[in-house]
Amino acid sequence: MGIDPEGERIKDHMRNIVPLLLDTVIAVEDKLRIIMLYILHKNGYCTTPPDTHGITEENLDKLLSHALIPTDKKTIISNMQHLNLQIIQDQSR
């Protein structure tokens, strides 16, 4: 979903997100927004079946680690579940 500046379809959003999360000039709050938008995108707004909503726990850990999100701010991500968003993919299906 979406296209890059060259007009090519974006297949792997993580490839575009990680450099932003590694950038020390970008504020932690903005990095959190980027991660939250990615989770929102992975919650079916790209017409995926419900069992693929959310991201893997491994990917979430990587994103938070790359972004250097402090522990006290990580709850912002988990609170997205109160908006009826699935954060972590259901691996039991």
C-alpha positions in Angstrom: 0.0 0.0 0.0 1.5 3.3 -1.0 4.2 4.4 -3.4 7.8 5.7 -2.9 9.1 8.9 -4.4 10.0 7.1 -7.6 6.4 5.9 -8.0 7.2 2.3 -7.1 4.7 0.3 -5.0 6.0 -0.1 -1.4 6.1 -3.8 -0.5 8.0 -3.7 2.8 7.2 -0.7 5.0 9.7 -1.8 7.6 12.5 -1.1 5.2 11.3 2.6 5.1 10.6 2.9 8.8 13.8 1.6 10.3 16.1 4.4 9.0 13.7 6.9 10.6 13.7 5.1 13.9 17.5 5.0 13.9 17.9 8.7 13.2 18.9 10.4 16.5 17.6 13.8 15.3 14.0 12.6 15.2 12.2 13.0 18.6 11.0 9.9 20.6 7.4 11.1 20.3 7.7 11.2 16.5 9.2 7.8 16.5 6.3 6.5 18.6 3.9 8.1 16.0 5.7 6.3 13.2 5.4 2.9 15.0 1.7 3.6 15.9 0.9 4.4 12.2 2.6 1.2 11.1 0.5 -0.8 13.6 -2.6 1.1 12.4 -1.7 0.1 8.8 -1.3 -3.5 9.8 -4.7 -3.6 11.4 -6.7 -4.4 8.3 -6.7 -1.0 6.6 -4.7 -2.8 3.9 -7.6 -5.4 3.4 -5.8 -8.3 5.1 -7.6 -11.1 6.9 -8.1 -10.5 10.6 -5.7 -13.2 11.7 -2.8 -11.1 10.1 -3.8 -7.9 11.9 -1.1 -6.4 14.1 2.6 -7.2 13.9 4.8 -9.9 15.4 6.1 -9.5 18.9 9.6 -9.8 17.4 9.0 -6.9 15.0 7.5 -4.8 17.7 10.6 -5.4 19.9 12.9 -4.5 17.0 11.0 -1.3 16.2 11.1 -0.2 19.9 14.7 -1.1 20.2 15.8 0.7 17.1 13.8 3.8 18.2 15.4 3.7 21.7 11.9 4.1 23.2 12.2 4.5 27.0 10.3 1.8 29.0 7.9 4.3 30.5 6.8 5.3 27.0 6.3 1.8 25.7 2.8 1.7 27.4 1.7 4.2 24.8 1.9 1.4 22.2 0.1 -1.1 24.4 -2.6 1.3 25.1 -3.6 1.2 21.4 -5.5 -2.0 22.3 -8.0 0.2 24.1 -8.9 1.6 20.7 -9.7 -1.9 19.6 -6.5 -2.3 17.6 -4.6 -5.5 17.6 -0.9 -4.8 18.5 0.5 -8.3 18.3 -0.6 -10.8 15.7 -2.6 -13.8 17.0 0.0 -16.6 16.5 -2.5 -19.3 17.6 -4.4 -19.4 14.3 
